[in-house]
Amino acid sequence: MTSTSANALASEALKNSSRAVFWSDSPDAPPTLPTQTGAQAVDLVIIGGGFTGLWAAVQALEDNPGLDVVILEAKDCGYGASSRNGGFCEASLTHGFHNGLSHWPDEIDTLQRLGNENLDGIEETLARYNISADFQRTGELSVATEQWQLDELHEGAADYRAAGETIDILDAEGVKKLVNSPTYVGGAHRPDGTALVNPAQLVWGLRAAAESLGAKIYNNSPAVDVQIDGSGLAIFTPHGTVHCDRAISATNAYPGPIKRISNWVIPVYDHVLMTEPLSSEQMASIGWQGRQGVGDAANQFHYYRLTQDNRILWGGYDATYHFNNSVSERHEDSPETHRKIAGHFFETFPQLEDLTFTHRWGGPIATTTKFTATWGTSHEKRLTWVAGYTGLGVGASRFGARVALDLSFGEQNERTELAMVRKKPLPFPPEPIRSLGVAITKRSIQASDANNGARNAWLKLLDRFGVGFDS
Ligand SMILES: Cc1cc2nc3c(=O)[nH]c(=O)nc-3n(C[C@H](O)[C@H](O)[C@H](O)COP(=O)(O)OP(=O)(O)OC[C@H]3O[C@@H](n4cnc5c(N)ncnc54)[C@H](O)[C@@H]3O)c2cc1C
């Protein structure tokens, strides 16, 4: 299909879509919790009620059942990226194996093992608390739409195999047997290390688990200020104060009360579409029996997957940074990006030309120059923060929370000794250089994709310093 006809289909297919997050647009959504008011004193305050904050509460209370834990969430639990994502729950803690290998070659085996243990830990927790979040270990398929992408998949496969991972490189026919698109020239199938989840159900399940363990969760209760208070901290909300021994800040892409996090972490908006459910004929036309999570192998990539009721979630490609780390609901709806990625959908699956989109949304990913989470402390080390998982935080946020607890409670262990934990990535420069740098990098990545993956002088310079921009 030509891009002109795909674009025409895109506008029509988006016409009746609602601006809403499919996952949380559900009658299963639990009621909003009360607002924090008055003065209270607890052991641990967690700022932010996404995956990181909820995992921090669950793990803290499993470690120490007597602990008094409060979560302060600015809106509803899961309001942020945690219920807006693609639901790819990967073992990798390093935004993919190759990113980890390039930054921490000496620790890659440990990082991979900890990542696999983390994914197992997620599955075990879901079973322990009876959380039905449609968790399925489907594996992942990287699809190449051009020969240079397939060559890179071939080259990268050797590293995976050396690390003991299973990877099958497929030719065009092989990949089309799994998922049928005329655009594929080949692909790589990794059967292990990726589960798909319904992210909102995971948020709601973790919220219920944290409450069942004794956590007190407040909604519509942003932490607006943090101050040293005797031997602990005072965390201020619009209607009250929570005194505590220690706190963890888990606001990821959002500007929470700890301003210096923005030196290392920038918000990047990613956009997603959801189709209506496919009929059995439409399903038959694309195959996809294994229901793998799919991502394309270009630098600017789409990710896509099936839902329980056979819709296709289609997202990615056009990650957007807004000046001065701006985070705002107005960035969530981008008609231009939604139309562009809808056009790509019809180029990939021309056999689904009658399909329409029911939901469109966007949300902020937090990225660092190494694309992996980073940790820090403030307020005389009484507050620990973690942020910056880039586009792979569904699984890694449990590990991020685990390490934040280690640091907060003064534990020294294999996790806290990791270079990824001890050393911060290079900071982003201040504005306006920050915006300019992101714009030049984005343009260079687009040029690389259009030029058989060749990296220009700018990207080579960033590679030399081990930094970059990704979603
Ligand atoms: C569109 C999109 C697609 C993605 N797809 C994937 C994917 O398929 N797989 C994957 O692994 N990752 C994906 N990600 C990334 C992943 O969703 C995040 O890394 C992860 O959810 C981060 O969780 P979090 O709890 O750290 O942050 P968030 O979920 O953003 O939670 C932060 C919370 O802090 C709250 N908050 C903000 N300020 C305050 C304050 N002052 N006081 C109290 N609370 C505050 C916010 O309301 C929010 O609920 C995607 C992200 C987006 C946006």
The ligand as a Tripos MOL2 file, in Angstrom:
@<TRIPOS>MOLECULE
LIG
   53    58     1     0     0
SMALL
NO_CHARGES

@<TRIPOS>ATOM
      1 C1          2.9640    5.4590   25.9560 C.3       1 LIG1
      2 C2          3.9130    4.6520   26.7750 C.ar      1 LIG1
      3 C3          4.1960    3.3360   26.4150 C.ar      1 LIG1
      4 C4          5.0820    2.5820   27.1830 C.ar      1 LIG1
      5 N1          5.2500    1.2610   26.8760 N.ar      1 LIG1
      6 C5          6.0130    0.4810   27.6790 C.ar      1 LIG1
      7 C6          6.0750   -0.9080   27.4780 C.ar      1 LIG1
      8 O1          5.3770   -1.4810   26.6370 O.2       1 LIG1
      9 N2          6.9070   -1.6340   28.2730 N.ar      1 LIG1
     10 C7          7.6380   -1.0530   29.2560 C.ar      1 LIG1
     11 O2          8.3830   -1.7520   29.9450 O.2       1 LIG1
     12 N3          7.5380    0.2750   29.5170 N.ar      1 LIG1
     13 C8          6.7290    1.0420   28.7740 C.ar      1 LIG1
     14 N4          6.5850    2.3630   29.0590 N.ar      1 LIG1
     15 C9          7.3040    2.9170   30.2230 C.3       1 LIG1
     16 C10         6.6510    2.4950   31.5460 C.3       1 LIG1
     17 O3          5.2590    2.6780   31.4530 O.3       1 LIG1
     18 C11         7.2230    3.3450   32.6940 C.3       1 LIG1
     19 O4          8.6340    3.2090   32.7130 O.3       1 LIG1
     20 C12         6.6970    2.9290   34.0540 C.3       1 LIG1
     21 O5          5.3000    2.8830   34.0600 O.3       1 LIG1
     22 C13         7.1970    3.9080   35.1020 C.3       1 LIG1
     23 O6          6.4870    3.7160   36.3010 O.3       1 LIG1
     24 P1          6.6290    4.7780   37.4500 P.3       1 LIG1
     25 O7          5.7970    4.3470   38.5790 O.co2     1 LIG1
     26 O8          8.0790    5.0010   37.7470 O.co2     1 LIG1
     27 O9          6.0960    6.1340   36.8270 O.3       1 LIG1
     28 P2          4.5740    6.6130   36.5800 P.3       1 LIG1
     29 O10         3.6920    5.5060   36.2320 O.co2     1 LIG1
     30 O11         4.6260    7.7630   35.6350 O.co2     1 LIG1
     31 O12         4.1290    7.0800   38.0150 O.3       1 LIG1
     32 C14         4.5070    8.3070   38.5930 C.3       1 LIG1
     33 C15         3.3320    8.7350   39.4620 C.3       1 LIG1
     34 O13         3.7440    9.8540   40.2470 O.3       1 LIG1
     35 C16         2.6040   10.6870   40.3900 C.3       1 LIG1
     36 N5          3.0930   12.0120   40.8040 N.ar      1 LIG1
     37 C17         3.6720   12.9670   40.0410 C.ar      1 LIG1
     38 N6          4.0170   14.0410   40.8070 N.ar      1 LIG1
     39 C18         3.6700   13.7320   42.0820 C.ar      1 LIG1
     40 C19         3.7670   14.4210   43.3340 C.ar      1 LIG1
     41 N7          4.3160   15.6450   43.4090 N.pl3     1 LIG1
     42 N8          3.2880   13.7990   44.4380 N.ar      1 LIG1
     43 C20         2.7210   12.5670   44.3730 C.ar      1 LIG1
     44 N9          2.5970   11.8700   43.2060 N.ar      1 LIG1
     45 C21         3.0890   12.4530   42.0850 C.ar      1 LIG1
     46 C22         1.9600   10.6650   39.0160 C.3       1 LIG1
     47 O14         0.6000   11.0770   39.0730 O.3       1 LIG1
     48 C23         2.1280    9.1960   38.6450 C.3       1 LIG1
     49 O15         1.0130    8.4120   38.9960 O.3       1 LIG1
     50 C24         5.7190    3.1620   28.3190 C.ar      1 LIG1
     51 C25         5.4270    4.4700   28.6870 C.ar      1 LIG1
     52 C26         4.5320    5.2150   27.9290 C.ar      1 LIG1
     53 C27         4.2150    6.6170   28.3520 C.3       1 LIG1
@<TRIPOS>BOND
     1     1     2 1
     2     2     3 ar
     3     2    52 ar
     4     3     4 ar
     5     4     5 ar
     6     4    50 ar
     7     5     6 ar
     8     6     7 ar
     9     6    13 1
    10     7     8 2
    11     7     9 ar
    12     9    10 ar
    13    10    11 2
    14    10    12 ar
    15    12    13 ar
    16    13    14 ar
    17    14    15 1
    18    14    50 ar
    19    15    16 1
    20    16    17 1
    21    16    18 1
    22    18    19 1
    23    18    20 1
    24    20    21 1
    25    20    22 1
    26    22    23 1
    27    23    24 1
    28    24    25 2
    29    24    26 1
    30    24    27 1
    31    27    28 1
    32    28    29 2
    33    28    30 1
    34    28    31 1
    35    31    32 1
    36    32    33 1
    37    33    34 1
    38    33    48 1
    39    34    35 1
    40    35    36 1
    41    35    46 1
    42    36    37 ar
    43    36    45 ar
    44    37    38 ar
    45    38    39 ar
    46    39    40 ar
    47    39    45 ar
    48    40    41 1
    49    40    42 ar
    50    42    43 ar
    51    43    44 ar
    52    44    45 ar
    53    46    47 1
    54    46    48 1
    55    48    49 1
    56    50    51 ar
    57    51    52 ar
    58    52    53 1
@<TRIPOS>SUBSTRUCTURE
     1 LIG1         1 GROUP 0 **** ****
